[in-house]
Amino acid sequence: MTIKQGATKKSIKDILKNLGKELKPKGVDVYKYVGKINLKKDAVNIQKELRNDWE
C-alpha cells in the first residue's frame, strides 16, 4: 500500500483497516481451549510425577 502526501486521516484509517483484514494470524488459537480440561490433581504435581516416572 502507498500512502501519498496529503492523505486524510479517514483514508489512512481505511487503508490500515483493509491491511488488518488481509493479514491472517499464524499458529493456533489457544484461547478456545482455556478451561476445557478439568484436572483432579495439581498440575505441578502431575508434571513432577511424569518427570520422575522414567527415573
Phi and psi restraints in degrees (range 20) as a CNS / XPLOR table:
assign (resid 1 and name C) (resid 2 and name N)
       (resid 2 and name CA) (resid 2 and name C) 1.0 -121.7 20.0 2
assign (resid 2 and name N) (resid 2 and name CA)
       (resid 2 and name C) (resid 3 and name N) 1.0 128.6 20.0 2
assign (resid 2 and name C) (resid 3 and name N)
       (resid 3 and name CA) (resid 3 and name C) 1.0 -107.5 20.0 2
assign (resid 3 and name N) (resid 3 and name CA)
       (resid 3 and name C) (resid 4 and name N) 1.0 117.2 20.0 2
assign (resid 3 and name C) (resid 4 and name N)
       (resid 4 and name CA) (resid 4 and name C) 1.0 -86.7 20.0 2
assign (resid 4 and name N) (resid 4 and name CA)
       (resid 4 and name C) (resid 5 and name N) 1.0 157.0 20.0 2
assign (resid 4 and name C) (resid 5 and name N)
       (resid 5 and name CA) (resid 5 and name C) 1.0 -63.9 20.0 2
assign (resid 5 and name N) (resid 5 and name CA)
       (resid 5 and name C) (resid 6 and name N) 1.0 135.9 20.0 2
assign (resid 5 and name C) (resid 6 and name N)
       (resid 6 and name CA) (resid 6 and name C) 1.0 92.3 20.0 2
assign (resid 6 and name N) (resid 6 and name CA)
       (resid 6 and name C) (resid 7 and name N) 1.0 6.4 20.0 2
assign (resid 6 and name C) (resid 7 and name N)
       (resid 7 and name CA) (resid 7 and name C) 1.0 -68.8 20.0 2
assign (resid 7 and name N) (resid 7 and name CA)
       (resid 7 and name C) (resid 8 and name N) 1.0 145.4 20.0 2
assign (resid 7 and name C) (resid 8 and name N)
       (resid 8 and name CA) (resid 8 and name C) 1.0 -80.7 20.0 2
assign (resid 8 and name N) (resid 8 and name CA)
       (resid 8 and name C) (resid 9 and name N) 1.0 161.8 20.0 2
assign (resid 8 and name C) (resid 9 and name N)
       (resid 9 and name CA) (resid 9 and name C) 1.0 -60.8 20.0 2
assign (resid 9 and name N) (resid 9 and name CA)
       (resid 9 and name C) (resid 10 and name N) 1.0 -37.6 20.0 2
assign (resid 9 and name C) (resid 10 and name N)
       (resid 10 and name CA) (resid 10 and name C) 1.0 -64.0 20.0 2
assign (resid 10 and name N) (resid 10 and name CA)
       (resid 10 and name C) (resid 11 and name N) 1.0 -43.3 20.0 2
assign (resid 10 and name C) (resid 11 and name N)
       (resid 11 and name CA) (resid 11 and name C) 1.0 -66.9 20.0 2
assign (resid 11 and name N) (resid 11 and name CA)
       (resid 11 and name C) (resid 12 and name N) 1.0 -36.8 20.0 2
assign (resid 11 and name C) (resid 12 and name N)
       (resid 12 and name CA) (resid 12 and name C) 1.0 -66.5 20.0 2
assign (resid 12 and name N) (resid 12 and name CA)
       (resid 12 and name C) (resid 13 and name N) 1.0 -41.8 20.0 2
assign (resid 12 and name C) (resid 13 and name N)
       (resid 13 and name CA) (resid 13 and name C) 1.0 -64.0 20.0 2
assign (resid 13 and name N) (resid 13 and name CA)
       (resid 13 and name C) (resid 14 and name N) 1.0 -38.6 20.0 2
assign (resid 13 and name C) (resid 14 and name N)
       (resid 14 and name CA) (resid 14 and name C) 1.0 -63.6 20.0 2
assign (resid 14 and name N) (resid 14 and name CA)
       (resid 14 and name C) (resid 15 and name N) 1.0 -42.1 20.0 2
assign (resid 14 and name C) (resid 15 and name N)
       (resid 15 and name CA) (resid 15 and name C) 1.0 -63.1 20.0 2
assign (resid 15 and name N) (resid 15 and name CA)
       (resid 15 and name C) (resid 16 and name N) 1.0 -44.8 20.0 2
assign (resid 15 and name C) (resid 16 and name N)
       (resid 16 and name CA) (resid 16 and name C) 1.0 -63.9 20.0 2
assign (resid 16 and name N) (resid 16 and name CA)
       (resid 16 and name C) (resid 17 and name N) 1.0 -37.7 20.0 2
assign (resid 16 and name C) (resid 17 and name N)
       (resid 17 and name CA) (resid 17 and name C) 1.0 -63.9 20.0 2
assign (resid 17 and name N) (resid 17 and name CA)
       (resid 17 and name C) (resid 18 and name N) 1.0 -43.4 20.0 2
assign (resid 17 and name C) (resid 18 and name N)
       (resid 18 and name CA) (resid 18 and name C) 1.0 -65.2 20.0 2
assign (resid 18 and name N) (resid 18 and name CA)
       (resid 18 and name C) (resid 19 and name N) 1.0 -37.0 20.0 2
assign (resid 18 and name C) (resid 19 and name N)
       (resid 19 and name CA) (resid 19 and name C) 1.0 -64.8 20.0 2
assign (resid 19 and name N) (resid 19 and name CA)
       (resid 19 and name C) (resid 20 and name N) 1.0 -39.3 20.0 2
assign (resid 19 and name C) (resid 20 and name N)
       (resid 20 and name CA) (resid 20 and name C) 1.0 -64.5 20.0 2
assign (resid 20 and name N) (resid 20 and name CA)
       (resid 20 and name C) (resid 21 and name N) 1.0 -33.4 20.0 2
assign (resid 20 and name C) (resid 21 and name N)
       (resid 21 and name CA) (resid 21 and name C) 1.0 -71.6 20.0 2
assign (resid 21 and name N) (resid 21 and name CA)
       (resid 21 and name C) (resid 22 and name N) 1.0 -33.7 20.0 2
assign (resid 21 and name C) (resid 22 and name N)
       (resid 22 and name CA) (resid 22 and name C) 1.0 -73.7 20.0 2
assign (resid 22 and name N) (resid 22 and name CA)
       (resid 22 and name C) (resid 23 and name N) 1.0 -31.3 20.0 2
assign (resid 22 and name C) (resid 23 and name N)
       (resid 23 and name CA) (resid 23 and name C) 1.0 -78.7 20.0 2
assign (resid 23 and name N) (resid 23 and name CA)
       (resid 23 and name C) (resid 24 and name N) 1.0 128.1 20.0 2
assign (resid 23 and name C) (resid 24 and name N)
       (resid 24 and name CA) (resid 24 and name C) 1.0 -107.5 20.0 2
assign (resid 24 and name N) (resid 24 and name CA)
       (resid 24 and name C) (resid 25 and name N) 1.0 134.3 20.0 2
assign (resid 24 and name C) (resid 25 and name N)
       (resid 25 and name CA) (resid 25 and name C) 1.0 -67.8 20.0 2
assign (resid 25 and name N) (resid 25 and name CA)
       (resid 25 and name C) (resid 26 and name N) 1.0 142.8 20.0 2
assign (resid 25 and name C) (resid 26 and name N)
       (resid 26 and name CA) (resid 26 and name C) 1.0 -95.2 20.0 2
assign (resid 26 and name N) (resid 26 and name CA)
       (resid 26 and name C) (resid 27 and name N) 1.0 154.8 20.0 2
assign (resid 26 and name C) (resid 27 and name N)
       (resid 27 and name CA) (resid 27 and name C) 1.0 97.4 20.0 2
assign (resid 27 and name N) (resid 27 and name CA)
       (resid 27 and name C) (resid 28 and name N) 1.0 -161.4 20.0 2
assign (resid 27 and name C) (resid 28 and name N)
       (resid 28 and name CA) (resid 28 and name C) 1.0 -110.4 20.0 2
assign (resid 28 and name N) (resid 28 and name CA)
       (resid 28 and name C) (resid 29 and name N) 1.0 141.3 20.0 2
assign (resid 28 and name C) (resid 29 and name N)
       (resid 29 and name CA) (resid 29 and name C) 1.0 -82.4 20.0 2
assign (resid 29 and name N) (resid 29 and name CA)
       (resid 29 and name C) (resid 30 and name N) 1.0 95.0 20.0 2
assign (resid 29 and name C) (resid 30 and name N)
       (resid 30 and name CA) (resid 30 and name C) 1.0 -74.9 20.0 2
assign (resid 30 and name N) (resid 30 and name CA)
       (resid 30 and name C) (resid 31 and name N) 1.0 -18.0 20.0 2
assign (resid 30 and name C) (resid 31 and name N)
       (resid 31 and name CA) (resid 31 and name C) 1.0 -68.9 20.0 2
assign (resid 31 and name N) (resid 31 and name CA)
       (resid 31 and name C) (resid 32 and name N) 1.0 -18.8 20.0 2
assign (resid 31 and name C) (resid 32 and name N)
       (resid 32 and name CA) (resid 32 and name C) 1.0 -75.5 20.0 2
assign (resid 32 and name N) (resid 32 and name CA)
       (resid 32 and name C) (resid 33 and name N) 1.0 -12.6 20.0 2
assign (resid 32 and name C) (resid 33 and name N)
       (resid 33 and name CA) (resid 33 and name C) 1.0 -100.3 20.0 2
assign (resid 33 and name N) (resid 33 and name CA)
       (resid 33 and name C) (resid 34 and name N) 1.0 -2.2 20.0 2
assign (resid 33 and name C) (resid 34 and name N)
       (resid 34 and name CA) (resid 34 and name C) 1.0 -65.3 20.0 2
assign (resid 34 and name N) (resid 34 and name CA)
       (resid 34 and name C) (resid 35 and name N) 1.0 126.5 20.0 2
assign (resid 34 and name C) (resid 35 and name N)
       (resid 35 and name CA) (resid 35 and name C) 1.0 79.9 20.0 2
assign (resid 35 and name N) (resid 35 and name CA)
       (resid 35 and name C) (resid 36 and name N) 1.0 9.9 20.0 2
assign (resid 35 and name C) (resid 36 and name N)
       (resid 36 and name CA) (resid 36 and name C) 1.0 -87.2 20.0 2
assign (resid 36 and name N) (resid 36 and name CA)
       (resid 36 and name C) (resid 37 and name N) 1.0 -24.5 20.0 2
assign (resid 36 and name C) (resid 37 and name N)
       (resid 37 and name CA) (resid 37 and name C) 1.0 -101.2 20.0 2
assign (resid 37 and name N) (resid 37 and name CA)
       (resid 37 and name C) (resid 38 and name N) 1.0 126.7 20.0 2
assign (resid 37 and name C) (resid 38 and name N)
       (resid 38 and name CA) (resid 38 and name C) 1.0 -104.9 20.0 2
assign (resid 38 and name N) (resid 38 and name CA)
       (resid 38 and name C) (resid 39 and name N) 1.0 115.8 20.0 2
assign (resid 38 and name C) (resid 39 and name N)
       (resid 39 and name CA) (resid 39 and name C) 1.0 -98.6 20.0 2
assign (resid 39 and name N) (resid 39 and name CA)
       (resid 39 and name C) (resid 40 and name N) 1.0 141.2 20.0 2
assign (resid 39 and name C) (resid 40 and name N)
       (resid 40 and name CA) (resid 40 and name C) 1.0 -89.7 20.0 2
assign (resid 40 and name N) (resid 40 and name CA)
       (resid 40 and name C) (resid 41 and name N) 1.0 -18.9 20.0 2
assign (resid 40 and name C) (resid 41 and name N)
       (resid 41 and name CA) (resid 41 and name C) 1.0 -117.5 20.0 2
assign (resid 41 and name N) (resid 41 and name CA)
       (resid 41 and name C) (resid 42 and name N) 1.0 171.6 20.0 2
assign (resid 41 and name C) (resid 42 and name N)
       (resid 42 and name CA) (resid 42 and name C) 1.0 -72.2 20.0 2
assign (resid 42 and name N) (resid 42 and name CA)
       (resid 42 and name C) (resid 43 and name N) 1.0 138.7 20.0 2
assign (resid 42 and name C) (resid 43 and name N)
       (resid 43 and name CA) (resid 43 and name C) 1.0 -61.7 20.0 2
assign (resid 43 and name N) (resid 43 and name CA)
       (resid 43 and name C) (resid 44 and name N) 1.0 -35.4 20.0 2
assign (resid 43 and name C) (resid 44 and name N)
       (resid 44 and name CA) (resid 44 and name C) 1.0 -67.3 20.0 2
assign (resid 44 and name N) (resid 44 and name CA)
       (resid 44 and name C) (resid 45 and name N) 1.0 -40.5 20.0 2
assign (resid 44 and name C) (resid 45 and name N)
       (resid 45 and name CA) (resid 45 and name C) 1.0 -65.7 20.0 2
assign (resid 45 and name N) (resid 45 and name CA)
       (resid 45 and name C) (resid 46 and name N) 1.0 -39.5 20.0 2
assign (resid 45 and name C) (resid 46 and name N)
       (resid 46 and name CA) (resid 46 and name C) 1.0 -61.8 20.0 2
assign (resid 46 and name N) (resid 46 and name CA)
       (resid 46 and name C) (resid 47 and name N) 1.0 -43.0 20.0 2
assign (resid 46 and name C) (resid 47 and name N)
       (resid 47 and name CA) (resid 47 and name C) 1.0 -64.8 20.0 2
assign (resid 47 and name N) (resid 47 and name CA)
       (resid 47 and name C) (resid 48 and name N) 1.0 -41.3 20.0 2
assign (resid 47 and name C) (resid 48 and name N)
       (resid 48 and name CA) (resid 48 and name C) 1.0 -63.4 20.0 2
assign (resid 48 and name N) (resid 48 and name CA)
       (resid 48 and name C) (resid 49 and name N) 1.0 -41.8 20.0 2
assign (resid 48 and name C) (resid 49 and name N)
       (resid 49 and name CA) (resid 49 and name C) 1.0 -62.3 20.0 2
assign (resid 49 and name N) (resid 49 and name CA)
       (resid 49 and name C) (resid 50 and name N) 1.0 -42.2 20.0 2
assign (resid 49 and name C) (resid 50 and name N)
       (resid 50 and name CA) (resid 50 and name C) 1.0 -66.1 20.0 2
assign (resid 50 and name N) (resid 50 and name CA)
       (resid 50 and name C) (resid 51 and name N) 1.0 -37.2 20.0 2
assign (resid 50 and name C) (resid 51 and name N)
       (resid 51 and name CA) (resid 51 and name C) 1.0 -72.9 20.0 2
assign (resid 51 and name N) (resid 51 and name CA)
       (resid 51 and name C) (resid 52 and name N) 1.0 -34.6 20.0 2
assign (resid 51 and name C) (resid 52 and name N)
       (resid 52 and name CA) (resid 52 and name C) 1.0 -82.8 20.0 2
assign (resid 52 and name N) (resid 52 and name CA)
       (resid 52 and name C) (resid 53 and name N) 1.0 -8.9 20.0 2
assign (resid 52 and name C) (resid 53 and name N)
       (resid 53 and name CA) (resid 53 and name C) 1.0 -64.4 20.0 2
assign (resid 53 and name N) (resid 53 and name CA)
       (resid 53 and name C) (resid 54 and name N) 1.0 -36.6 20.0 2
assign (resid 53 and name C) (resid 54 and name N)
       (resid 54 and name CA) (resid 54 and name C) 1.0 -95.4 20.0 2
assign (resid 54 and name N) (resid 54 and name CA)
       (resid 54 and name C) (resid 55 and name N) 1.0 4.5 20.0 2
